[in-house]
């Protein structure tokens, strides 16, 4: 599925099952909430925190999908073409960071 197809699929889902989009402000709050839930899974899976008893079924992929869903909702309702925006972002990052990371000794792959 392309990003454009994802945007269309989510738009169809919203109109079929969700009636309408929440406001941009509500969706921004939901994006923050979903990002926090993703952070909880990351912190407990890869960080030093341990899972609480009621957190044993947390799902990394599901939390990532929830973040993506709300982000796409925001893009749809604000008229952002995410596929185009990603192409532009990658071009910008390539231009800006072409040599930056390869020369970073903190990454352990710096060419001497």
C-alpha positions as CSV (number, residue, x, y, z in Angstrom):
1,X,0.0,0.0,0.0
2,X,1.4,3.4,-0.9
3,X,1.1,6.4,1.4
4,X,-1.5,7.9,-0.9
5,X,-3.5,4.7,-0.8
6,X,-3.2,4.7,3.0
7,X,-4.5,8.2,3.1
8,X,-7.5,7.3,0.9
9,X,-8.2,4.1,2.9
10,X,-8.2,5.9,6.2
11,X,-10.4,8.7,4.8
12,X,-12.9,6.0,3.6
13,X,-12.8,4.3,7.0
14,X,-13.5,7.6,8.8
15,X,-16.5,8.4,6.7
16,X,-17.8,4.8,6.9
17,X,-17.2,4.0,10.5
18,X,-16.1,7.2,12.3
19,X,-18.8,9.6,10.8
20,X,-16.3,12.5,10.6
21,X,-12.8,13.5,11.6
22,X,-12.2,14.8,15.1
23,X,-11.0,18.3,15.2
24,X,-7.4,19.0,14.4
25,X,-6.8,19.9,18.0
26,X,-8.4,16.7,19.3
27,X,-6.4,14.6,16.8
28,X,-3.2,16.4,17.9
29,X,-4.0,15.4,21.5
30,X,-4.7,11.9,20.3
31,X,-1.4,11.7,18.4
32,X,0.4,12.8,21.6
33,X,-1.5,10.1,23.6
34,X,-0.7,7.4,21.1
35,X,2.9,8.4,20.9
36,X,3.0,8.1,24.7
37,X,1.6,4.6,24.5
38,X,4.3,3.7,21.9
39,X,6.9,5.2,24.2
40,X,5.7,3.0,27.0
41,X,6.2,-0.1,25.0
42,X,9.6,1.0,23.8
43,X,10.7,1.9,27.3
44,X,9.6,-1.5,28.7
45,X,10.8,-3.6,25.8
46,X,14.2,-1.9,25.1
47,X,14.8,0.3,28.1
48,X,15.3,-0.3,31.8
49,X,11.6,-0.2,32.8
50,X,9.8,-3.4,33.4
51,X,6.3,-4.3,32.4
52,X,3.5,-3.9,34.9
53,X,1.2,-6.9,35.3
54,X,-1.5,-5.3,33.2
55,X,0.9,-4.4,30.4
56,X,1.9,-7.9,29.4
57,X,-0.1,-7.7,26.1
58,X,1.2,-4.4,24.8
59,X,1.9,-4.6,21.1
60,X,4.7,-2.6,19.5
61,X,3.3,-2.9,16.0
62,X,-0.2,-2.0,17.1
63,X,1.0,1.1,18.9
64,X,3.0,2.2,15.8
65,X,-0.1,1.7,13.7
66,X,-2.2,3.8,16.1
67,X,0.4,6.6,15.8
68,X,0.4,6.3,12.0
69,X,-3.5,6.2,11.8
70,X,-3.8,9.5,13.7
71,X,-1.0,11.2,11.8
72,X,-2.7,10.2,8.5
73,X,-6.0,11.6,9.9
74,X,-4.3,14.9,10.6
75,X,-2.7,15.0,7.1
76,X,-6.0,14.2,5.5
77,X,-8.0,16.9,7.3
78,X,-5.3,19.6,6.8
79,X,-4.7,18.8,3.1
80,X,-1.2,17.4,3.4
81,X,-0.1,14.9,0.7
82,X,2.1,12.7,2.9
83,X,3.6,10.9,0.0
84,X,4.8,14.1,-1.6
85,X,5.9,15.5,1.7
86,X,8.0,12.3,2.4
87,X,9.7,12.6,-1.0
88,X,10.5,16.2,-0.3
89,X,11.7,15.4,3.3
90,X,14.0,12.6,2.0
91,X,15.5,15.0,-0.7
92,X,16.1,17.6,2.0
93,X,17.7,15.1,4.4
94,X,19.8,13.7,1.6
95,X,21.1,17.1,0.7
96,X,21.7,18.2,4.2
97,X,23.0,14.9,5.8
98,X,24.7,13.2,2.8
99,X,28.1,13.0,4.7
100,X,27.1,14.1,8.2
101,X,26.4,10.7,9.7
102,X,29.1,8.7,7.9
103,X,31.6,11.1,9.5
104,X,30.2,10.9,13.0
105,X,32.6,9.1,15.4
106,X,29.7,8.5,17.9
107,X,28.1,6.1,15.4
108,X,31.3,4.0,15.2
109,X,31.5,4.0,11.4
110,X,33.4,7.2,10.8
111,X,35.9,7.0,8.0
112,X,39.3,7.9,9.2
